[in-house]
Amino acid sequence: MAKSSALKARCKLCGQDVSYGQLTRHLQKCVPDHPPASKGKPEPIRVVRLSASGMFLVLELPAKSKFFDLDDALRAIWLECCGHMSMFTVRENGEKVMYTADAEGGDSEGFYGWLPREKPMSSRIADVLQVGVKGEYEYDMGSTTHLKLQVLFEHMAPWPRGKPKVRLLARNLKPEYACDTCGQPAVHACAECVMEEGDFQRLKLFCQEHAEQHIADEHEDDDCVLMPLGNSPRDGVCGYEGTEEDELPYVWT
């Protein structure tokens, strides 16, 4: 669906384009050269990668942050369409644990003893998202977007007051999509076809000409079914219409 440009990222700190395989090493050198502008006391900062379908974000946030902070950033930059539910899943001491908004009443053992333990997203990441930890994130429990999570490394830096609790360090270059009909660059996905077929990983993609033909032939000229293609694993799903400009509040020095 997407060509290999999705396997490169742009570092938001220095502007350099870096291959996926070299990105962690690049950031380990680049992040200390571009610390958040603050004279406060250095504190532990965790660097986390979220990925899906050849797309990825690398974010950093203070270890004292909460899962809510990471959830808010993922929604704002990459996922939000209709206020759907979301959750993180991480293994703790060999046990699968879910972090959800619904668990704000406190820690639960899981229904009937066989579902994973559930904890609130108001929990701090400090004792959970340690370096090397892998986990998952899900947005929308119907037309679900699944992300893989991994904590890449930690560094020490002061975190400035008044800034978001998450900073975007790198993001994959926008994928190049081809029209399913003619092979020319695609600009639309058909959200109605995705919902009807239930395969949220296989979008029906069209250039402008064949998008118009598709809705005339299949959807009674209802152009509301056409979703723009951006740079998100949520493209073409549900009512998502995000753009790369959504990241701007999280790109700062």
Residue, then its C-alpha position, 0 to 999 in steps of 0.5 A: m500500500a505504501k512505498s518505502s519512504a515510510l521507512k525513513a523518518r524526519c528528526k524534528l530536532c535537527g531536520q535530518d532524514v534518517s533511516y528507520g534502522q539508524l533512528t534510535r542511534h541518531l536520537q541518542k546523539c541528537v537529543p542531548d544537543h537539543p534539550p528542552a529550553s529550561k534551567g530547571k533540575p534535570e529529571p529522567i525523560r523516557v523516549v518511546r516509539l509507537s508504530a503501525s503499518g510502516m508508520f511510527l512516531v518517536l516521543e519523549l516525556p518525563a518519567k513522572s508523566k501519566f499514561f493520560d499524557l501519552d494517550d492525549a498526544l497520540r490522539a492529537i497527533w495521529l488518531e483522534c476522530c470521534g472520541h473513541m475509547s483507548m487503552f495501553t497493554v503492558r506486561e508487568n511481572g509476567e502478567k498482562v495489565m491494561y491501562t484504561a480511562d474506565a479504570e479510574g476507580g482504581d486497580s481491578e483484578g479483571f472480570y472473572g479472573w481471566l481478563p487482564r488486570e485493569k489499572p487507571m491511565s492516571s498511573r505514572i509511567a515511571d515504574v511501568l515504561q522502563v527502557g526496553v519494555k514493549g507493549e501495545y496501544e489500541y484506539d477505538m474498540g470497533s474499527t481498532t487501530h493497533l500500535k506497538l510500543q517500545v521504550l527506546f532509551e532514557h536521558m536526563a534533562p530539565w522539562p520546561r514549565g508551560k510546555p506539553k508533557v510530550r515532545l515529538l522527536a521524529r516521525n516517518l516521512k509521509p508514505e506514497y500511495a498508489c491508486d488501486t485502479c491506475g497506479q498514479p498517486a492516490v489522494h483518497a481512501c474510501a471509508e465506506c468500503v473499509m467499514e463494509e469489508g472490515d479490513f482496516q489494514r487494507l484501504k481502497l485507494f484512489c487518485q482524484e479521477h478514479a475516486e470520483q468514478h468509484i463513488a459514482d459507481e458504488h456509492e451514489d455520488d456520496d463524496c462523504v465516504l472519501m477520506p483524505l490520505g495523510n500520515s497516520p495509521r488511522d487514514g481512511v478509517c471511521g471519520y479520521e481527517g487529521t493532517e501533519e499540522d496536528e503535530l505542531p503543538y508537540v514540536w518545540t525546543 
